Amino acid sequence: MTFFRNFRLSALVLGLLIMVTATAADAARKPKAKFMIKFATLAPEGSTWMKSMHQMDDEVRARTDNRVGFKFYPGGVQGDEKDVLRKIRNGQLHGGGFTGFGLGSVASDVRVLEMPFMFRDLAELDYVRGALDEQFDGVFNDGGYLNLGWVDVGFIYIFSKTPIATPEDLASARMWVWAGDPLAELFFKAFNISPIPLAAPDVLTALQTGVIDSAYSSTLGCIALQWFTRVSYMTDVPITHSLGAALISNKALRKVSPEDLAIMQEVSGPILRNLTEKTRAQNQEAIDEMKKEGVQVVEVSDTVHKQFFKTGREAWEDGVGKLYSAELLQQVKTLLAEYRAK
C-alpha cells in the first residue's frame, strides 16, 4: 500500500512538473506586452487556477494587440497574501489572486460572507453574493482595487493527523491559524482554542515537522498545496465557505487605456466564472482522490453537528464592528431568509 501510494504521488508530481515546464516554456515564448501586469498568487503552476490565468493572459494580449499582458508569480513565490498586498502598495506588484484573508485586508466587509456556517449550500451563497455584488465592488474600489471577478475557494474542512469528531477533539489539536486572519481568530475563540499562527506557505513544513497536526482548507486546496500528504483525516463538517477573487490595483490600471481596461474586464468575467464552476466540481472530486490516497472522512453525529453550528455561529456577532457593520450582517441574514422562504 505504501509503495502504491508513493507511486501515485510520484506520478502526480511528475505530471505537475511536466505541466510547469510546458507553461514556463510557453511564457518564455510570449513577446513582452507594452504594459505587463505583475500578478501573484498562492496557487501553484499547473493548477486549474493558473491554467485559467494563462488563458486570460492569452486573450487579453490578443484583443489588445499585446498592449496589455500578465506576468505571473504563482505558488507563493512572492510570499503570503499580506506580503503580496504590501508589494502592490510599494509598486513591486500590480495585482493578485486572493482568498478571503487577502480580500478582507482590502475590504473587511466581504468577510461577512465567510462567517462560520453562514451558508448551507452554494445556491444560497450565489443568491446573497449576487445581491451584494455592486456593493462589494464599490468597497474594493474604495480600497484602491478593481475586482476582475469572484473565484470560489470552496467549503472549508478541518484536516488532521488524528480524528476530530467533536469540539473537544478540536480543542486538543495543534491547530494552524493563518497568521493575522481576524475571522479565523473569531472562529477559534468561539471554540476556546489557541491555534498556532503561521503564514500559509509554511503550513506544509509545519505539518511535516509536527509543529501543527491540524489545518483547515478546501478539499481542492488541500491537494494543490500537498497538505493531504501529511494528514490522515478530514472532518465532515464544512465550517465555512471561502471566497476568492482577482484584484488589480487602480493605481496600476492608470497605465491602461479605458478601451483596454474594458477588454480586460470582458475577457476576465467569463473565464473567472468558468473557473468557479470548475473549482466547485473539482472540490467534490478532490474528496474521492484523497480517499484513494488514504485520507479517511470522519463522520459527525447529528447532535455534534448541531453543537458545531451553534458554537460557530456565536462568532457572527463578534465580527460586528471588527470586520463588518451590524447593518451589513442584518442585510445578509435578510437575504438568506428571503431565499429560504422561496
PyMOL commands that set and color helices and strands:
alter all, ss='L'
color gray80, all
select helices_A, chain A and resi 2-29+48-63+81-89+100-106+108-114+122-142+167-171+182-190+200-209+219-224+227-230+250-253+258-292+302-313+315-318+326-341
alter helices_A, ss='H'
color red, helices_A
select strands_A, chain A and resi 35-41+68-73+95-99+145-150+154-160+176-178+196-198+214-217+233-242+244-249+296-298
alter strands_A, ss='S'
color yellow, strands_A
deselect
rebuild
show_as cartoon
